[in-house]
Amino acid sequence: MRGDRDGTAGFLMARERRGVFDVDQDRALAELELAWADGGYHGFSADSGTWSAISNAGDVLTGNTPDALTQKIRAHWQAMQ
């Protein structure tokens, strides 16, 4: 048992703790969409370690992490300017 800051006692029973370098996939996808949707990118997904997005031109961009995908999107966006 551990005490939570809200004054309740929290239990770490059936819930697994995420590792230090594990990515919260849903949160990362939401942040990618928030950051890049207005720039013309959509269809963000992560499957079997491959993160991807589709540009308005139909180009599929991929990376093996959210950061790698962000770098690909940024380079693609700069090349289109």
C-alpha positions in Angstrom: 0.0 0.0 0.0 1.2 3.5 -0.6 -0.3 6.9 0.3 -1.4 9.2 -2.4 -1.2 13.0 -2.2 -5.0 13.3 -2.3 -5.2 11.6 1.1 -6.4 8.2 -0.1 -4.5 5.0 0.1 -3.6 3.7 -3.3 -2.9 0.1 -4.1 -0.6 -1.2 -6.9 -2.3 -4.5 -7.3 -3.3 -5.6 -10.8 -1.7 -2.5 -12.5 1.7 -2.9 -13.9 4.1 0.0 -13.7 5.5 1.3 -16.9 9.2 1.2 -17.5 11.3 4.4 -17.5 11.7 4.3 -21.3 8.2 2.9 -22.2 6.0 5.2 -24.2 2.4 5.9 -23.4 1.2 5.2 -27.0 -2.2 6.9 -26.8 -0.8 10.0 -25.2 2.1 10.2 -27.7 -0.3 9.8 -30.7 -2.5 12.5 -29.3 0.4 14.9 -28.9 1.7 14.2 -32.4 -1.7 14.9 -33.8 -2.0 18.1 -31.8 1.4 19.3 -33.0 1.1 18.4 -36.7 -2.5 18.2 -37.8 -2.7 21.9 -38.7 0.6 21.4 -40.7 -1.1 18.9 -43.0 -0.4 15.6 -41.3 -2.9 13.0 -40.2 -3.4 9.2 -39.8 -1.0 9.0 -36.9 -0.5 5.4 -35.8 1.9 3.1 -34.0 2.0 -0.6 -34.8 4.7 -3.2 -33.9 7.3 -0.5 -33.1 6.7 1.6 -36.2 5.2 5.0 -35.8 3.7 6.6 -38.9 1.8 9.6 -40.2 0.4 10.6 -43.6 0.9 13.9 -45.2 -1.8 15.7 -47.1 0.1 14.9 -50.3 -0.2 11.2 -49.4 3.4 10.6 -48.3 3.7 8.0 -45.6 6.4 9.0 -43.0 7.7 6.5 -40.4 10.0 6.3 -37.5 10.8 3.8 -34.8 10.0 6.2 -31.9 7.7 9.2 -31.6 10.8 11.4 -31.7 12.1 9.8 -34.8 8.7 10.3 -36.5 8.7 13.9 -35.4 12.1 14.4 -37.0 10.9 12.9 -40.3 7.8 15.1 -40.2 9.8 18.2 -39.5 12.2 17.5 -42.3 9.3 16.7 -44.7 7.5 19.9 -43.7 10.6 22.0 -44.2 11.2 20.5 -47.6 7.6 21.4 -48.6 8.1 25.1 -47.6 
